């Protein structure tokens, strides 16, 4: 006899697979209705229909969330797990009326599709990324700290070069940070740019540094992924020898 726990937590049976896929479909429906609500000039009947759909989906998600807590072997652990928190944050604002709309976070619940369709290859890929981030954690933290320092120094530099000429765009160091972010990330929106000779020269050097800021973490992660794959292959060979 199939139990509720098997239906909710496993998908080896037909009811469990149907349950998984139904939840994923409902998540997609809720995301589509959420997106439709942002369209301007929606008629009142349409908004009313979307609201009722939201009530229905939240009701189903709430029952599912409570059901997962009920069947969990370690209930507290599930509540504070990744999926537990995602499930909670996806429905909590509806009941609290906080004004913060977190329905888009339901997108993360689609990650359960990996389990529903038994996509173990992609699951291993996710684990590989996780291992790569762990391997490169210290380098990434150091790089992030250095980037914050460069961001501040760039804001200070462009402020002193451009404040007197463009006081409306570079009112303070804090206002100058928008330019620093756009420049160091090499986005360069063009809405704020230097007009003085010193500011242009300073921007040139910041752009060169920005190219490194974009390239360095990419290289770090690429190396870490390669190392993670090597570790995976070594573990596989060790397991096959046993």
VMD Tcl script that draws the C-alpha trace (Angstrom):
set ca {
  {0.00 0.00 0.00}
  {1.37 3.39 -1.01}
  {1.68 5.82 1.91}
  {1.40 9.61 1.92}
  {5.11 9.81 2.73}
  {5.97 7.85 -0.42}
  {3.72 10.05 -2.56}
  {5.21 13.29 -1.24}
  {8.87 12.37 -0.89}
  {9.37 9.70 -3.55}
  {8.48 9.43 -7.22}
  {9.21 5.79 -7.85}
  {5.48 5.13 -7.95}
  {2.91 6.51 -10.36}
  {1.05 8.54 -7.66}
  {4.35 10.02 -6.48}
  {5.38 11.01 -10.00}
  {1.94 12.52 -10.68}
  {2.18 14.48 -7.44}
  {5.65 15.81 -8.32}
  {4.67 16.83 -11.84}
  {1.39 18.38 -10.67}
  {3.26 20.58 -8.20}
  {5.73 21.65 -10.88}
  {2.87 22.47 -13.26}
  {1.16 24.51 -10.56}
  {4.40 26.40 -9.94}
  {4.58 27.29 -13.65}
  {0.93 28.42 -13.59}
  {1.57 30.64 -10.56}
  {4.64 32.19 -12.19}
  {2.72 32.89 -15.40}
  {-0.16 34.54 -13.51}
  {2.34 36.53 -11.45}
  {3.91 37.81 -14.69}
  {0.52 38.63 -16.21}
  {-0.36 40.73 -13.15}
  {2.48 43.10 -14.00}
  {0.90 44.01 -17.34}
  {-0.51 47.56 -17.36}
  {-4.19 48.37 -17.87}
  {-5.53 44.94 -16.93}
  {-9.29 44.80 -16.70}
  {-10.87 44.25 -13.29}
  {-12.35 40.80 -14.21}
  {-8.89 39.66 -15.30}
  {-7.30 40.83 -12.06}
  {-10.07 39.14 -10.09}
  {-9.50 35.85 -11.94}
  {-5.76 36.08 -11.35}
  {-6.38 36.73 -7.67}
  {-8.55 33.63 -7.35}
  {-5.91 31.56 -9.13}
  {-3.34 32.86 -6.65}
  {-5.58 31.92 -3.72}
  {-5.96 28.42 -5.12}
  {-2.23 27.91 -5.78}
  {-1.23 29.27 -2.37}
  {-3.78 26.97 -0.76}
  {-2.34 23.94 -2.55}
  {1.24 24.99 -1.77}
  {0.32 25.45 1.89}
  {-1.19 21.97 2.10}
  {1.88 20.56 0.36}
  {4.24 22.41 2.73}
  {2.40 21.16 5.81}
  {2.32 17.68 4.30}
  {6.08 17.69 3.77}
  {6.59 18.73 7.39}
  {4.20 16.01 8.55}
  {5.98 13.18 6.71}
  {9.54 14.44 7.29}
  {11.63 12.26 9.57}
  {13.45 15.33 10.88}
  {10.82 18.05 10.84}
  {12.96 20.91 12.15}
  {15.73 20.03 9.73}
  {13.27 20.17 6.82}
  {11.84 23.53 7.92}
  {15.32 25.09 7.87}
  {16.52 23.23 4.78}
  {16.93 24.93 1.39}
  {13.67 23.62 -0.03}
  {11.85 24.10 3.26}
  {12.74 27.80 3.40}
  {11.93 28.28 -0.29}
  {8.51 26.66 0.20}
  {7.85 28.84 3.24}
  {8.94 32.15 1.70}
  {6.85 31.41 -1.38}
  {3.61 31.40 0.62}
  {4.29 33.42 3.77}
  {3.88 36.95 2.30}
  {0.38 36.02 1.10}
  {-0.73 35.43 4.69}
  {1.20 38.26 6.30}
  {0.32 40.91 3.68}
  {3.79 42.38 4.02}
  {3.71 44.04 0.61}
  {6.84 42.13 -0.38}
  {6.00 39.86 -3.29}
  {8.21 36.78 -3.22}
  {6.26 34.68 -5.70}
  {9.18 34.74 -8.10}
  {11.12 32.65 -5.58}
  {8.88 29.75 -6.58}
  {11.10 29.42 -9.62}
  {13.67 27.73 -7.38}
  {11.12 25.05 -6.57}
  {11.44 23.88 -10.17}
  {14.80 22.43 -9.15}
  {12.81 19.46 -7.88}
  {12.39 18.54 -11.54}
  {15.91 17.09 -11.36}
  {14.61 14.60 -8.83}
  {11.28 14.06 -10.58}
  {12.89 13.06 -13.87}
  {15.88 11.37 -12.22}
  {18.35 13.64 -13.99}
  {21.31 12.29 -12.08}
  {23.77 13.62 -14.64}
  {22.63 17.16 -13.91}
  {22.55 16.41 -10.21}
  {26.22 15.42 -10.45}
  {26.89 18.63 -12.36}
  {25.33 20.66 -9.55}
  {27.44 18.78 -7.02}
  {30.49 19.49 -9.15}
  {29.72 23.22 -9.09}
  {29.24 23.04 -5.34}
  {32.59 21.30 -4.93}
  {34.23 23.88 -7.19}
  {32.90 26.76 -5.10}
  {34.23 25.07 -1.96}
  {37.66 24.59 -3.57}
  {37.81 28.22 -4.70}
  {36.09 29.70 -1.64}
  {39.15 31.43 -0.20}
  {40.21 32.89 -3.55}
  {36.71 34.14 -4.29}
  {36.35 35.74 -0.85}
  {39.71 37.47 -1.26}
  {38.79 38.62 -4.76}
  {35.42 39.93 -3.52}
  {37.10 41.95 -0.75}
  {39.63 43.42 -3.19}
  {36.79 44.30 -5.58}
  {34.96 46.19 -2.82}
  {38.13 48.13 -2.03}
  {38.62 48.99 -5.72}
  {34.97 50.01 -5.96}
  {35.41 52.45 -3.10}
  {38.70 53.85 -4.43}
  {37.16 54.28 -7.89}
  {34.25 56.20 -6.38}
  {36.62 58.46 -4.47}
  {38.83 59.07 -7.50}
  {36.06 59.94 -9.96}
  {34.41 62.13 -7.31}
  {37.48 64.34 -6.98}
  {37.94 64.54 -10.75}
  {34.32 65.26 -11.70}
  {32.52 66.77 -8.70}
  {33.17 70.41 -9.54}
  {32.35 69.99 -13.24}
  {29.34 67.65 -12.83}
  {27.96 68.25 -9.33}
  {24.57 66.83 -10.35}
  {26.02 63.43 -11.35}
  {28.84 63.18 -8.81}
  {27.27 64.78 -5.75}
  {29.15 62.57 -3.32}
  {31.26 59.45 -3.13}
  {28.07 57.44 -2.66}
  {26.55 58.93 -5.83}
  {29.79 58.16 -7.65}
  {29.51 54.46 -6.79}
  {26.98 53.93 -9.60}
  {29.60 55.06 -12.11}
  {32.21 52.88 -10.40}
  {30.00 49.78 -10.57}
  {29.12 50.35 -14.24}
  {32.78 50.96 -15.11}
  {34.44 48.16 -13.14}
  {31.94 45.63 -14.48}
  {32.65 47.02 -18.00}
  {28.90 47.54 -18.52}
  {29.24 51.25 -19.22}
  {25.63 52.36 -19.50}
  {26.75 55.82 -20.60}
  {24.27 57.68 -18.40}
  {27.11 59.01 -16.22}
  {30.54 59.60 -17.74}
  {33.58 61.84 -17.12}
  {34.15 65.04 -19.09}
  {37.46 66.22 -17.62}
  {40.82 65.04 -18.95}
  {41.80 63.67 -15.55}
  {38.46 61.87 -15.25}
  {38.83 60.27 -18.68}
  {42.37 59.07 -17.96}
  {41.23 57.73 -14.59}
  {38.32 55.96 -16.30}
  {40.70 54.34 -18.78}
  {42.70 52.74 -15.98}
  {39.52 51.67 -14.18}
  {38.29 50.02 -17.39}
  {41.55 48.07 -17.66}
  {41.17 46.95 -14.07}
  {37.52 46.13 -14.79}
  {38.53 43.69 -17.52}
  {40.55 41.83 -14.93}
  {37.67 41.89 -12.46}
  {35.50 40.15 -15.02}
  {38.17 37.66 -16.10}
  {39.70 36.65 -12.75}
  {36.67 34.92 -11.15}
  {35.98 33.17 -14.44}
  {39.49 31.73 -14.43}
  {39.26 30.79 -10.77}
  {35.97 28.93 -11.26}
  {37.17 27.26 -14.46}
  {40.24 25.93 -12.65}
  {38.16 24.83 -9.67}
  {35.66 23.03 -11.94}
  {38.50 21.22 -13.66}
  {39.92 20.17 -10.31}
  {36.46 19.09 -9.11}
  {36.04 16.94 -12.20}
  {39.44 15.35 -11.60}
  {38.47 14.59 -8.01}
  {35.23 13.04 -9.25}
  {37.11 10.84 -11.73}
  {39.58 9.72 -9.05}
  {36.73 8.86 -6.68}
  {35.00 6.93 -9.46}
  {38.14 4.93 -10.26}
  {38.68 4.20 -6.56}
  {35.08 3.01 -6.23}
  {35.36 0.76 -9.30}
  {38.50 -0.91 -7.94}
  {36.76 -1.92 -4.73}
}
mol new
graphics top color blue
foreach p $ca { graphics top sphere $p radius 0.5 }
foreach p [lrange $ca 0 end-1] q [lrange $ca 1 end] { graphics top cylinder $p $q radius 0.2 }
display resetview
